[in-house]
């Protein structure tokens, strides 16, 4: 089984558990204009883990 820390992209559920952020907050963040850490596979929203980590490092608060 692949650990979330080894994955390129995480689902909303995986990202919420991995980053300890609520699912609703993640959905809000991926809808913001200029969001660079999200990609879609069909209807499924995937969060690019490393880019999201850099995003979190760059902001002051959520």
Backbone torsions as a table, in degrees:
resi	resn	phi	psi	omega
1	UNK	NA	135.5	-178.8
2	UNK	-84.8	130.1	177.8
3	UNK	-74.8	148.6	177.8
4	UNK	-55.9	-32.2	-179.7
5	UNK	-70.1	-12.2	179.2
6	UNK	-103.3	-8.1	-177.2
7	UNK	-82.7	149.9	175.5
8	UNK	-75.7	-43.2	-176.8
9	UNK	-133.2	146.1	-178.8
10	UNK	-120.1	147.6	172.4
11	UNK	-72.3	170.2	177.3
12	UNK	-57.9	-44.5	-179.8
13	UNK	-61.9	-46.2	179.8
14	UNK	-63.9	-43.8	-179.1
15	UNK	-65.1	-38.5	178.9
16	UNK	-61.2	-42.8	178.7
17	UNK	-71.2	-43.7	-175.6
18	UNK	-65.6	-44.1	-176.1
19	UNK	-96.5	-3.4	-178.5
20	UNK	57.2	47.6	178.0
21	UNK	-125.0	142.4	-179.4
22	UNK	-63.7	149.4	179.8
23	UNK	-61.6	-41.2	-179.5
24	UNK	-64.2	-39.7	178.3
25	UNK	-64.7	-40.9	177.2
26	UNK	-62.0	-42.4	178.7
27	UNK	-63.0	-36.7	175.8
28	UNK	-63.6	-45.0	-177.0
29	UNK	-63.7	-39.7	-177.3
30	UNK	-73.7	-16.4	179.0
31	UNK	-87.0	-9.9	-178.5
32	UNK	-69.0	143.0	179.0
33	UNK	-61.6	140.8	178.0
34	UNK	79.3	12.6	179.7
35	UNK	-65.4	121.2	-175.6
36	UNK	-103.8	-3.9	-175.3
37	UNK	-105.9	16.0	-179.0
38	UNK	-121.0	146.9	171.8
39	UNK	-143.5	157.2	-178.0
40	UNK	-118.8	137.6	173.4
41	UNK	-118.7	94.2	-171.2
42	UNK	68.2	-124.6	177.8
43	UNK	-90.4	-8.0	-174.9
44	UNK	-84.7	127.9	179.0
45	UNK	-89.5	127.2	178.7
46	UNK	-121.8	138.3	-179.3
47	UNK	-103.5	124.5	177.9
48	UNK	-72.5	112.3	-170.0
49	UNK	-57.3	-52.6	-175.4
50	UNK	-66.6	-39.6	178.5
51	UNK	-66.4	-37.4	178.4
52	UNK	-67.8	-36.9	176.0
53	UNK	-60.9	-43.0	178.4
54	UNK	-65.0	-39.6	177.5
55	UNK	-60.7	-47.4	179.7
56	UNK	-61.4	-37.7	178.4
57	UNK	-65.3	-29.1	-174.1
58	UNK	-87.6	-15.9	-177.4
59	UNK	-98.2	160.0	-178.3
60	UNK	-88.6	-41.4	-179.0
61	UNK	-153.2	165.7	176.5
62	UNK	-103.3	NA	NA
